[in-house]
Amino acid sequence: MNQQHKSQTHFRNPISARDRLAVCLRYLATGDSYKTIYLNYRLGKSTVATIIPEVCDTIWQKLQPQYMPIPNEEAWTKIADGFQERWQFPNCIGALDGKHVVIQAPSNSGSTFYNYKGGFSIVLMALVDHRYCFTIIDVGGHGSNSDGAFPLSQNVMRPFPGKDLDEARRIYNYRLSRARRVVENSFGILASKWEVYQRRIKLQPQNVDKVIKATCVLHNYIIKTTDPSNQHQAPECLAESSSSGAVQNLQQCGNHPSKEAFLIREAYKDYFTSTTGAVPWQQNALEWLNRELNCS
């Protein structure tokens, strides 16, 4: 870190850790330009440009071990129990998805960060637990080579394709969509809390990575330090907000699942329509969805 911002000289007092944090959080929370921030805080432009990535990096390093630790067996079990209890989806250790974080085209990058929507982006891949916390994230994928969704496999479930499905398959698709919406809502909460995602991020890719990691771990910090009675119950509309601004859905793609993956999906389908796995509200929800589809 640049010592001119920390050590006292004959010309100026050092910028305090409190002020450095305030500058960084102002940027993350508002998405304001560097110019707006350095004018408001009466700092040099280069000083602000140095402070923000440095503080983002520090936030990640200090908070990640406590608020996004690598899960152990006990943690995985707790997540699976949470999905069963809260979302009625058994044997699930997370909802998985990826998002394009829209950035300004980096200089001399060619098509490296170019994505299928005609813009430039960095990909955030995330596994989310039952209460909207990020369990594992992978940041830094290029828009050009990270457009694929996840195929059906023994460890990743996908909906049954097509429109003319029998009732059992429609129920499975609804139950899967309900559990998967957790990650969509997590991205929605992230984008609504940190408005830097509502604009094209005008930083170098390595600094965008730091911004993403800092906001994700701050997202967890906020949820985990909030009273359990006030835990996020994200409305459905938040999932839609994650597709606006600087966070966009990944493109769907084909898949070549194994026989075992098909059998696992069939087992889930049968379970969700059995006396053990069915829930009282799923039939009403399915009827409501059918009416909505018929009206659209």
HUSUL-V508160 format. One record per residue. N is the residue number from 1. PSI is psi in radians with two decimals (* if undefined). OMEGA is omega in whole degrees, 0 to 359 (999 if undefined). D_CENTER is the distance of its C-alpha to the mean C-alpha in Angstrom with 1 decimal. Layout:
((N:PSI:OMEGA:D_CENTER) (N:PSI:OMEGA:D_CENTER))
//
This chain:
((1:2.51:186:28.6) (2:2.10:187:31.3) (3:-0.34:181:34.1) (4:-0.32:180:35.3) (5:-0.06:186:32.5) (6:-0.55:185:33.4) (7:2.51:181:37.1) (8:2.44:179:39.8) (9:-3.13:178:42.2) (10:-0.25:187:45.4) (11:-0.46:185:43.6) (12:2.72:174:40.6) (13:2.65:179:38.9) (14:2.68:176:35.6) (15:2.16:185:32.3) (16:2.76:177:31.4) (17:-0.66:179:28.2) (18:-0.78:180:27.7) (19:-0.66:178:28.0) (20:-0.74:178:25.8) (21:-0.71:180:23.0) (22:-0.73:179:23.8) (23:-0.80:182:23.7) (24:-0.83:181:20.2) (25:-0.59:176:18.7) (26:-0.76:180:20.6) (27:-0.82:182:19.0) (28:-0.70:185:15.4) (29:-0.50:185:16.2) (30:-0.46:186:18.3) (31:0.25:180:17.6) (32:2.67:178:21.4) (33:2.77:176:23.2) (34:-0.64:181:24.8) (35:-0.79:179:28.1) (36:-0.74:183:27.4) (37:-0.81:184:26.2) (38:-0.48:175:29.2) (39:-0.71:180:31.6) (40:-0.63:182:30.5) (41:-0.02:180:30.6) (42:0.85:178:33.6) (43:2.87:175:32.2) (44:2.64:180:32.7) (45:-0.76:180:30.1) (46:-0.54:178:30.0) (47:-0.82:178:29.6) (48:-0.72:180:26.4) (49:-0.44:177:25.2) (50:-0.71:184:25.8) (51:-0.83:190:24.6) (52:-0.93:178:21.0) (53:-0.60:179:19.9) (54:-0.80:181:22.1) (55:-0.66:175:20.8) (56:-0.78:180:17.1) (57:-0.72:179:18.3) (58:-0.72:178:20.3) (59:-0.82:179:17.6) (60:-0.85:183:15.6) (61:-0.65:183:18.8) (62:-0.66:186:20.1) (63:-0.50:185:17.2) (64:-0.77:181:15.4) (65:-0.52:182:18.5) (66:-0.62:188:18.5) (67:-0.12:170:15.0) (68:0.93:182:13.1) (69:2.74:174:16.2) (70:2.15:186:16.7) (71:2.51:170:17.5) (72:-3.08:184:21.1) (73:-0.69:179:22.8) (74:-0.71:180:23.1) (75:-0.74:178:19.5) (76:-0.73:180:18.7) (77:-0.71:179:21.5) (78:-0.70:178:20.3) (79:-0.78:179:16.9) (80:-0.74:177:18.9) (81:-0.66:180:21.3) (82:-0.72:177:18.6) (83:-0.65:179:17.4) (84:-0.80:184:21.1) (85:-0.77:188:22.1) (86:-0.59:185:19.4) (87:0.04:176:18.3) (88:0.73:176:21.6) (89:1.91:186:20.1) (90:2.76:175:22.0) (91:0.65:180:21.3) (92:2.18:180:17.6) (93:0.22:176:15.7) (94:2.73:173:12.1) (95:2.28:191:10.1) (96:2.32:177:9.0) (97:3.00:179:7.5) (98:2.67:181:7.0) (99:2.54:172:6.9) (100:2.15:173:9.9) (101:2.00:189:10.0) (102:2.30:181:13.6) (103:2.84:171:16.3) (104:2.45:183:20.0) (105:2.07:179:21.9) (106:2.56:179:22.8) (107:2.45:177:26.6) (108:0.52:180:28.2) (109:-0.15:181:25.1) (110:-2.26:180:26.6) (111:0.23:186:24.2) (112:-0.78:184:22.0) (113:0.18:182:18.9) (114:2.32:181:20.1) (115:3.06:186:18.1) (116:-0.27:179:19.4) (117:0.05:177:19.0) (118:0.21:177:21.4) (119:-2.92:179:19.4) (120:2.44:185:18.0) (121:2.84:169:14.5) (122:2.45:186:12.6) (123:2.28:171:10.1) (124:2.00:173:6.8) (125:2.38:186:7.0) (126:2.45:168:5.5) (127:2.19:189:7.9) (128:2.49:180:7.6) (129:-3.05:188:11.0) (130:-0.25:181:13.2) (131:0.48:172:12.7) (132:0.22:176:8.9) (133:2.52:175:8.9) (134:2.12:179:7.0) (135:-0.86:179:10.1) (136:2.36:175:9.9) (137:2.65:173:8.0) (138:2.08:187:10.1) (139:2.44:172:10.4) (140:-0.01:176:13.3) (141:2.55:181:13.8) (142:2.50:178:16.1) (143:-0.57:186:15.7) (144:-0.43:184:19.1) (145:0.34:182:18.5) (146:0.64:184:15.0) (147:-0.01:186:15.5) (148:2.40:172:16.1) (149:3.09:185:14.5) (150:2.23:178:15.3) (151:2.79:174:19.0) (152:2.30:178:20.6) (153:-3.12:180:21.6) (154:-0.40:183:23.0) (155:-0.17:181:19.6) (156:2.13:181:17.3) (157:2.55:177:18.5) (158:2.75:177:18.7) (159:2.80:171:20.6) (160:2.32:181:24.2) (161:2.84:175:24.8) (162:2.95:182:27.3) (163:-0.61:184:28.5) (164:1.24:182:31.7) (165:2.62:175:30.4) (166:2.99:186:32.3) (167:-0.70:182:31.3) (168:-0.71:180:30.1) (169:-0.59:176:27.7) (170:-0.67:177:26.4) (171:-0.77:177:25.9) (172:-0.83:180:24.0) (173:-0.68:179:21.7) (174:-0.79:181:21.3) (175:-0.68:177:20.5) (176:-0.77:180:18.0) (177:-0.66:180:16.3) (178:-0.75:179:16.3) (179:-0.69:182:14.6) (180:-0.47:181:12.0) (181:-0.31:179:11.3) (182:-0.77:181:9.7) (183:-0.62:176:6.4) (184:-0.76:179:7.2) (185:-0.59:178:8.2) (186:-0.77:176:5.5) (187:-0.64:179:3.9) (188:-0.75:178:7.7) (189:-0.77:180:8.5) (190:-0.84:184:6.8) (191:-0.52:180:8.6) (192:-0.53:179:11.6) (193:-0.72:184:12.1) (194:1.74:189:11.9) (195:-0.04:172:14.0) (196:-0.45:179:13.9) (197:-0.20:181:11.2) (198:-0.06:180:13.9) (199:2.82:173:16.2) (200:2.16:185:16.8) (201:2.13:186:16.3) (202:1.05:178:19.9) (203:2.86:174:19.6) (204:2.58:184:20.5) (205:-0.70:181:17.8) (206:-0.51:177:18.3) (207:-0.54:173:17.8) (208:-0.72:177:14.6) (209:-0.74:181:13.3) (210:-0.67:178:14.5) (211:-0.80:181:13.0) (212:-0.83:182:9.4) (213:-0.70:179:10.4) (214:-0.78:181:12.3) (215:-0.60:179:9.9) (216:-0.75:181:7.4) (217:-0.55:174:10.8) (218:-0.65:174:12.2) (219:-0.85:178:9.6) (220:-0.74:180:10.9) (221:-0.79:181:14.3) (222:-0.80:181:14.6) (223:-0.79:186:13.8) (224:-0.30:178:16.1) (225:0.12:176:18.8) (226:2.56:177:19.1) (227:2.33:181:21.9) (228:-0.55:180:20.9) (229:-0.25:180:22.8) (230:0.34:181:20.4) (231:2.61:182:17.1) (232:2.19:168:14.6) (233:1.45:191:15.8) (234:2.23:175:13.5) (235:2.77:183:15.7) (236:-0.54:184:15.2) (237:-0.38:180:15.3) (238:-0.57:178:11.9) (239:-0.58:178:10.4) (240:-0.61:183:12.8) (241:-0.37:180:11.9) (242:-0.21:180:8.6) (243:0.00:181:11.1) (244:3.04:176:13.3) (245:-2.28:187:14.0) (246:0.23:178:12.3) (247:2.12:185:9.1) (248:2.68:179:10.5) (249:2.66:171:10.4) (250:2.69:178:11.8) (251:2.47:176:15.4) (252:2.70:180:16.8) (253:2.96:178:19.6) (254:3.03:180:22.5) (255:2.84:179:22.9) (256:1.33:185:25.8) (257:2.77:178:25.3) (258:2.94:178:27.9) (259:-0.69:181:30.5) (260:-0.65:180:28.9) (261:-0.72:177:25.5) (262:-0.73:181:27.5) (263:-0.67:179:29.4) (264:-0.75:179:26.4) (265:-0.71:177:25.0) (266:-0.67:179:28.6) (267:-0.73:176:28.8) (268:-0.78:180:25.7) (269:-0.82:181:27.3) (270:-0.66:181:30.6) (271:-0.74:184:29.1) (272:-0.31:178:27.4) (273:0.11:179:30.8) (274:2.91:178:32.9) (275:-0.45:180:34.4) (276:-0.74:188:32.3) (277:-0.29:181:28.9) (278:2.59:176:29.3) (279:2.62:188:28.2) (280:-0.57:188:30.4) (281:-0.12:188:28.1) (282:-0.60:180:26.8) (283:-0.75:178:30.0) (284:-0.69:179:29.8) (285:-0.70:180:26.2) (286:-0.73:179:27.2) (287:-0.69:178:30.3) (288:-0.76:179:28.3) (289:-0.69:179:25.9) (290:-0.72:179:29.1) (291:-0.71:179:30.7) (292:-0.73:180:27.7) (293:-0.67:180:27.8) (294:-0.49:180:31.6) (295:-0.39:184:31.5) (296:*:999:29.1))
//
